[in-house]
Amino acid sequence: MCSFSGWNTCPALGGSARGGGYLFTTLCRIAVPFFFVTSSFLFYDRNASVKKYVQRLIKLDIAWTVLELPFIIYKFYYIGSGSDIEKTFHLVQGLLWGESYMGSWFIHASWIGMLFFNWLTSHFKDLVVIIVCVLFFALALLDTSYNFLIADTWADKLWQKLDYFILPSESFMIAVPYFFIGRLLNQHRFLLKRKNSIWLFVVALVFLFIEAVVVRFNCKIDQLSNPRFEQFILLLPLAYLLVYILKMSGPGMNKWGTVVLRQQSTLIFLLHQPLIMFTYKVLGQSMGWTLFAFVVIESVLVASLIILCSKKVRIMKYLF
């Protein structure tokens, strides 16, 4: 993730789309598909329980909602627009399937998406599943990269009404097609040879950049501030191939190492955006490499402290 409340936190960008910044931002957007594809791959690789998966994510969400409750209230009621009824609606929306605190939409999309995908695959054949996944991904594309295709048309007004209730690019709707890719990868992991997959990855990366340039030209983008170009067509094969290459490379790590890595990565993801705000506002650090370095160090240290303290204060384990 490369942004917080409209602030560009990718240090190499400096908020500008010129000088290759847009391409760098495009590459960072692989975080969205990689997260969901990897989650799905590991879920089906271990034949995990949907019930336990959902319960764990809901507990995680509740813990962080309580921790960030003052920020959530401030966000929706003090700086939010509209009447009190509209603010309450957006709060409920954020708590359930949108984003109440920064990064929470990933948690909501994961457990709702898994429930929906599990129901879909249990009741319908693969052809229907594929059609639904294509539809959801197309809606996500229109929500982000390809919205210029429906600009100033009747579909644009219809889209704005849909967008008011749910964002396809930031909800379970984008998780579902990537969950399908993760399951597909797990079922057919040996269809590709590692050597060929690396070359295919490079080709997909090149065409991803070409697609990004074409979209930028059509959207007439000059400056970037929290660009929401998370869905590109070429991110589909890129995410598939990246997970495949990493799996086939077989990086050795014992069980203890994987547990620590999971705990650290979860905490760093949920901590880094509040820490960006703290470092930017309180410490007065300007955008750039210094802010980036500060937030990385702060995230790792705070995450390590939480994990260490959780051994004595067990309730803190709900944070990761």
HELIX and SHEET records of a PDB file:
HELIX    1   1 GLY A   21  CYS A   28  1                                   8    
HELIX    2   2 ALA A   31  ASP A   45  1                                  15    
HELIX    3   3 VAL A   50  LEU A   67  1                                  18    
HELIX    4   4 LEU A   69  ILE A   73  1                                   5    
HELIX    5   5 TYR A   74  TYR A   78  3                                   5    
HELIX    6   6 ASP A   84  LEU A   96  1                                  13    
HELIX    7   7 SER A  104  HIS A  123  1                                  20    
HELIX    8   8 ASP A  126  ASP A  143  1                                  18    
HELIX    9   9 ASN A  147  ILE A  150  5                                   4    
HELIX   10  10 TRP A  154  PHE A  165  1                                  12    
HELIX   11  11 PRO A  168  GLU A  170  5                                   3    
HELIX   12  12 PHE A  172  GLN A  187  1                                  16    
HELIX   13  13 ARG A  194  CYS A  219  1                                  26    
HELIX   14  14 LEU A  235  SER A  249  1                                  15    
HELIX   15  15 LYS A  255  LYS A  281  1                                  27    
HELIX   16  16 TRP A  289  CYS A  309  1                                  21    
HELIX   17  17 ARG A  314  LEU A  319  5                                   6    
SHEET    1   A 2 SER A   3  PHE A   4  0                                        
SHEET    2   A 2 TRP A   7  ASN A   8 -1                                        
END                                                                             
